[in-house]
Amino acid sequence: MNEDDVRLLSANEAFYDAFAARDLAGMDALWSRERPVTCIHPGWNALSGRDAVMASWRAIFRSDDVHIEATDARTHLLGDAAYVICFEGSPGAAPVLVATNVFVREDGGWSLVHHQAGQLARSPAPAASKPAN
Amino acid sequence: MNEDDVRLLSANEAFYDAFAARDLAGMDALWSRERPVTCIHPGWNALSGRDAVMASWRAIFRSDDVHIEATDARTHLLGDAAYVICFEGSPGAAPVLVATNVFVREDGGWSLVHHQAGQLARSPAPAASKPAN
């Protein structure tokens, strides 16, 4: 694992740390200031622009129930951009969501430009043609 | 809209054309040969690697019911990478999914490295704190 991957995983962890801690300032600091940002929460429409994205985090952080942990994060470097795929769930429980987090190089680190999380299969056993889980 | 955006939208359209036509060779040609590829179909687990991703398209194309159209595609350029957000649904119907498609520059064009599609909200009216739809 090279230094880019290490920094990228660290940025991805910081995102979930801010998420779990309902740390709005920490969350705000992780998102790019140089690029437009976008976000697709599970079952929501696509949000575009820093105001809409940060308003969504404020709304989520107001809820009583934010228990989240990311597992099995995998980095995918694309030059000055990158994406991380990881799984999301309550700490210690099986993951229920899978996420794509897109980053860009900014100020010597990696800043978020996009997050999409969606449901994993919940059925007990997927069909052979659908290799979910 | 600059030439990068035009080519990116064209690559995104080619993806949905191959999808709708169940064109396996066309689909295969759209995915990067220089980078590892990944794919998250709605409700599936994350697929990693060309073999797994192309096997998923073969499985999907074997089903009887592939009616798909992409609408409202928006490009997001990140240097030599880019992502497109668009909505997916049956032609002429309201979209039911929202997708993130990640591309890299390759051979003078844009090649897919990642696709994630997930459900849009299906409830009649979202809560005020959740600006879905």
Interface residues (C-beta under 8 A of the other chain):
Chain A: R35 P36 T38 I40 H41 P42 G43 W44 N45 A46 L47 S48 A52 A55 S56 A59 R62 S63 R74 H76 L78 G79 D80 A81 A82 Y83 I85 F87 V98 T100 V102 V104 V113 H114 Q116 A117 G118 Q119 L120 A121 R122 P126 S129 K130 P131 A132 N133
Chain B: R35 P36 T38 I40 H41 P42 G43 W44 N45 A46 L47 S48 A52 A55 S56 A59 R62 S63 R74 H76 L78 G79 D80 A81 A82 Y83 I85 F87 V98 T100 V102 V104 V113 H114 Q116 A117 G118 Q119 L120 A121 R122 P126 S129 K130 P131 A132 N133
